[in-house]
Amino acid sequence: MTLSKRTQYGLRALICLADAYEHGYLQTKELAAREQLPTKFLESILSALTRGKFLVSKIGATGGYRLARHPSDILIGDIIARLEGKKLMEDQHPPSSRSAERPGELAVRIMQVKLSAALREVLSATSLASLAEQVSQQSGGQMYYI
C-alpha cells in the first residue's frame, strides 16, 4: 500500500502538531518549513483536516493550527480515511461469483481480504500519540517545540 502525497504530507504535519499540542498553535508557514512541504498544498490538507474535526484553526498573529483533541484520541486510520477517502479502508475486491472463480483467483481474493483486514486493524489501533512517540524514539528525541 502506498499513501498519496496528500496523506503523507498530512501525517507529517500532524506529527509536528502532536509534538506542539501542549504549546499552542503552529502556523502553516512554520509547518511547511519544518517538514519542507509546499505551503499551498499543505494549506489545502490542513483545511480538509479542519473540516474533518482533527484540527482547529485560529486567525491572527498568534494563530495557526492545533489538534482539536489530544493526540491519543486521534486514530491514524481516521486520518487516512479523511485524506485518502473511505474506500481505502474498505475491501476493494468484492467477492466474485464463486462458481466461476478459479482456485488461484480464490486464493488471491482470500489474501486480499486478509491483508485489508490486517491493514484496517493496524490503522484503527494506532493513535497519533503512539506514532509520535515511535517517531521520537527512532529520531533520537529530536522533536520541535515552540
C-alpha positions as YAML, in Angstrom:
chain: A
units: angstrom
residues:
- id: 1
  name: MET
  ca: [0.00, 0.00, 0.00]
- id: 2
  name: THR
  ca: [1.31, 3.42, -0.92]
- id: 3
  name: LEU
  ca: [-0.13, 6.56, 0.60]
- id: 4
  name: SER
  ca: [-0.77, 9.57, -1.59]
- id: 5
  name: LYS
  ca: [1.41, 12.68, -1.19]
- id: 6
  name: ARG
  ca: [-1.66, 14.36, 0.34]
- id: 7
  name: THR
  ca: [-1.81, 11.76, 3.12]
- id: 8
  name: GLN
  ca: [1.97, 11.63, 3.56]
- id: 9
  name: TYR
  ca: [2.14, 15.41, 3.97]
- id: 10
  name: GLY
  ca: [-0.89, 15.39, 6.26]
- id: 11
  name: LEU
  ca: [0.71, 12.82, 8.56]
- id: 12
  name: ARG
  ca: [3.97, 14.75, 8.60]
- id: 13
  name: ALA
  ca: [2.17, 17.94, 9.59]
- id: 14
  name: LEU
  ca: [0.09, 16.13, 12.22]
- id: 15
  name: ILE
  ca: [3.21, 14.69, 13.85]
- id: 16
  name: CYS
  ca: [4.54, 18.26, 14.25]
- id: 17
  name: LEU
  ca: [1.18, 19.37, 15.63]
- id: 18
  name: ALA
  ca: [1.10, 16.43, 18.03]
- id: 19
  name: ASP
  ca: [4.52, 17.43, 19.36]
- id: 20
  name: ALA
  ca: [3.33, 21.02, 19.81]
- id: 21
  name: TYR
  ca: [-0.05, 20.04, 21.30]
- id: 22
  name: GLU
  ca: [0.73, 21.45, 24.76]
- id: 23
  name: HIS
  ca: [2.44, 24.54, 23.36]
- id: 24
  name: GLY
  ca: [-0.28, 26.12, 21.23]
- id: 25
  name: TYR
  ca: [-0.81, 26.90, 17.57]
- id: 26
  name: LEU
  ca: [1.58, 26.42, 14.67]
- id: 27
  name: GLN
  ca: [1.32, 28.48, 11.52]
- id: 28
  name: THR
  ca: [1.20, 26.85, 8.12]
- id: 29
  name: LYS
  ca: [4.43, 28.59, 7.14]
- id: 30
  name: GLU
  ca: [6.23, 27.07, 10.11]
- id: 31
  name: LEU
  ca: [4.84, 23.58, 9.48]
- id: 32
  name: ALA
  ca: [5.83, 23.80, 5.82]
- id: 33
  name: ALA
  ca: [9.35, 24.92, 6.72]
- id: 34
  name: ARG
  ca: [9.86, 22.21, 9.36]
- id: 35
  name: GLU
  ca: [8.83, 19.40, 7.04]
- id: 36
  name: GLN
  ca: [9.90, 21.07, 3.77]
- id: 37
  name: LEU
  ca: [6.39, 20.87, 2.33]
- id: 38
  name: PRO
  ca: [4.78, 23.06, -0.34]
- id: 39
  name: THR
  ca: [2.80, 25.72, 1.56]
- id: 40
  name: LYS
  ca: [-0.23, 25.94, -0.76]
- id: 41
  name: PHE
  ca: [-0.71, 22.17, -0.86]
- id: 42
  name: LEU
  ca: [-0.28, 21.99, 2.91]
- id: 43
  name: GLU
  ca: [-2.94, 24.69, 3.39]
- id: 44
  name: SER
  ca: [-5.37, 22.56, 1.40]
- id: 45
  name: ILE
  ca: [-4.57, 19.49, 3.52]
- id: 46
  name: LEU
  ca: [-4.89, 21.40, 6.81]
- id: 47
  name: SER
  ca: [-8.22, 22.80, 5.65]
- id: 48
  name: ALA
  ca: [-9.50, 19.28, 4.96]
- id: 49
  name: LEU
  ca: [-8.31, 18.13, 8.38]
- id: 50
  name: THR
  ca: [-10.04, 21.11, 9.99]
- id: 51
  name: ARG
  ca: [-13.31, 20.26, 8.21]
- id: 52
  name: GLY
  ca: [-12.83, 16.68, 9.43]
- id: 53
  name: LYS
  ca: [-12.57, 18.00, 13.02]
- id: 54
  name: PHE
  ca: [-8.98, 16.83, 13.52]
- id: 55
  name: LEU
  ca: [-7.70, 20.42, 13.75]
- id: 56
  name: VAL
  ca: [-8.89, 23.80, 14.93]
- id: 57
  name: SER
  ca: [-7.67, 26.98, 13.35]
- id: 58
  name: LYS
  ca: [-7.22, 30.46, 14.73]
- id: 59
  name: ILE
  ca: [-6.77, 33.60, 12.67]
- id: 60
  name: GLY
  ca: [-4.27, 36.26, 13.68]
- id: 61
  name: ALA
  ca: [-0.64, 36.79, 14.65]
- id: 62
  name: THR
  ca: [-0.81, 34.15, 17.37]
- id: 63
  name: GLY
  ca: [-2.99, 31.86, 15.28]
- id: 64
  name: GLY
  ca: [-2.41, 28.87, 13.12]
- id: 65
  name: TYR
  ca: [-3.49, 25.26, 13.60]
- id: 66
  name: ARG
  ca: [-3.55, 22.90, 16.53]
- id: 67
  name: LEU
  ca: [-5.04, 19.48, 17.15]
- id: 68
  name: ALA
  ca: [-8.74, 19.54, 18.03]
- id: 69
  name: ARG
  ca: [-8.23, 16.85, 20.67]
- id: 70
  name: HIS
  ca: [-5.41, 15.04, 22.41]
- id: 71
  name: PRO
  ca: [-3.17, 13.02, 20.05]
- id: 72
  name: SER
  ca: [-4.08, 9.80, 21.87]
- id: 73
  name: ASP
  ca: [-7.71, 10.37, 20.84]
- id: 74
  name: ILE
  ca: [-6.91, 10.61, 17.12]
- id: 75
  name: LEU
  ca: [-6.56, 7.36, 15.18]
- id: 76
  name: ILE
  ca: [-4.28, 7.09, 12.18]
- id: 77
  name: GLY
  ca: [-7.00, 5.12, 10.37]
- id: 78
  name: ASP
  ca: [-9.40, 8.05, 10.73]
- id: 79
  name: ILE
  ca: [-6.81, 10.48, 9.37]
- id: 80
  name: ILE
  ca: [-6.06, 8.26, 6.39]
- id: 81
  name: ALA
  ca: [-9.77, 7.72, 5.73]
- id: 82
  name: ARG
  ca: [-10.23, 11.50, 5.70]
- id: 83
  name: LEU
  ca: [-7.31, 12.21, 3.38]
- id: 84
  name: GLU
  ca: [-7.44, 9.13, 1.13]
- id: 85
  name: GLY
  ca: [-11.16, 8.56, 1.20]
- id: 86
  name: LYS
  ca: [-13.11, 5.85, 2.96]
- id: 87
  name: LYS
  ca: [-12.64, 3.43, 0.04]
- id: 88
  name: LEU
  ca: [-9.10, 2.70, 1.21]
- id: 89
  name: MET
  ca: [-10.44, 1.35, 4.48]
- id: 90
  name: GLU
  ca: [-12.93, -0.97, 2.79]
- id: 91
  name: ASP
  ca: [-12.37, -4.24, 0.97]
- id: 92
  name: GLN
  ca: [-11.56, -3.19, -2.57]
- id: 93
  name: HIS
  ca: [-12.13, -6.55, -4.18]
- id: 94
  name: PRO
  ca: [-15.71, -7.70, -3.68]
- id: 95
  name: PRO
  ca: [-16.27, -11.43, -3.89]
- id: 96
  name: SER
  ca: [-16.90, -12.60, -7.41]
- id: 97
  name: SER
  ca: [-19.22, -15.35, -8.48]
- id: 98
  name: ARG
  ca: [-17.78, -18.29, -6.58]
- id: 99
  name: SER
  ca: [-18.86, -20.83, -9.20]
- id: 100
  name: ALA
  ca: [-16.84, -19.06, -11.90]
- id: 101
  name: GLU
  ca: [-13.84, -18.40, -9.65]
- id: 102
  name: ARG
  ca: [-10.70, -20.40, -10.34]
- id: 103
  name: PRO
  ca: [-8.72, -21.77, -7.35]
- id: 104
  name: GLY
  ca: [-5.90, -19.28, -7.95]
- id: 105
  name: GLU
  ca: [-8.35, -16.37, -8.11]
- id: 106
  name: LEU
  ca: [-9.95, -17.57, -4.88]
- id: 107
  name: ALA
  ca: [-6.51, -17.70, -3.22]
- id: 108
  name: VAL
  ca: [-5.76, -14.14, -4.34]
- id: 109
  name: ARG
  ca: [-9.15, -12.90, -3.09]
- id: 110
  name: ILE
  ca: [-8.67, -14.63, 0.28]
- id: 111
  name: MET
  ca: [-5.26, -12.99, 0.71]
- id: 112
  name: GLN
  ca: [-6.59, -9.57, -0.35]
- id: 113
  name: VAL
  ca: [-9.38, -9.81, 2.21]
- id: 114
  name: LYS
  ca: [-6.88, -10.83, 4.93]
- id: 115
  name: LEU
  ca: [-4.48, -8.02, 4.02]
- id: 116
  name: SER
  ca: [-7.30, -5.45, 4.02]
- id: 117
  name: ALA
  ca: [-8.46, -6.67, 7.44]
- id: 118
  name: ALA
  ca: [-4.92, -6.55, 8.85]
- id: 119
  name: LEU
  ca: [-4.40, -3.04, 7.46]
- id: 120
  name: ARG
  ca: [-7.68, -1.81, 8.99]
- id: 121
  name: GLU
  ca: [-6.75, -3.40, 12.32]
- id: 122
  name: VAL
  ca: [-3.33, -1.71, 12.45]
- id: 123
  name: LEU
  ca: [-4.66, 1.67, 11.37]
- id: 124
  name: SER
  ca: [-7.57, 1.61, 13.80]
- id: 125
  name: ALA
  ca: [-5.30, 0.56, 16.69]
- id: 126
  name: THR
  ca: [-2.62, 3.23, 16.15]
- id: 127
  name: SER
  ca: [-3.13, 6.65, 17.66]
- id: 128
  name: LEU
  ca: [-1.36, 9.82, 16.59]
- id: 129
  name: ALA
  ca: [0.25, 9.92, 20.06]
- id: 130
  name: SER
  ca: [1.71, 6.41, 19.72]
- id: 131
  name: LEU
  ca: [3.03, 7.20, 16.24]
- id: 132
  name: ALA
  ca: [4.58, 10.46, 17.51]
- id: 133
  name: GLU
  ca: [6.19, 8.52, 20.37]
- id: 134
  name: GLN
  ca: [7.68, 6.00, 17.91]
- id: 135
  name: VAL
  ca: [9.00, 8.87, 15.79]
- id: 136
  name: SER
  ca: [10.55, 10.49, 18.86]
- id: 137
  name: GLN
  ca: [12.25, 7.26, 19.91]
- id: 138
  name: GLN
  ca: [13.62, 6.49, 16.46]
- id: 139
  name: SER
  ca: [14.76, 10.04, 15.75]
- id: 140
  name: GLY
  ca: [16.74, 10.24, 18.98]
- id: 141
  name: GLY
  ca: [14.21, 12.53, 20.64]
- id: 142
  name: GLN
  ca: [14.66, 15.33, 18.14]
- id: 143
  name: MET
  ca: [11.27, 16.97, 18.23]
- id: 144
  name: TYR
  ca: [10.29, 20.55, 17.56]
- id: 145
  name: TYR
  ca: [8.87, 22.82, 20.21]
- id: 146
  name: ILE
  ca: [7.93, 26.47, 20.20]
...
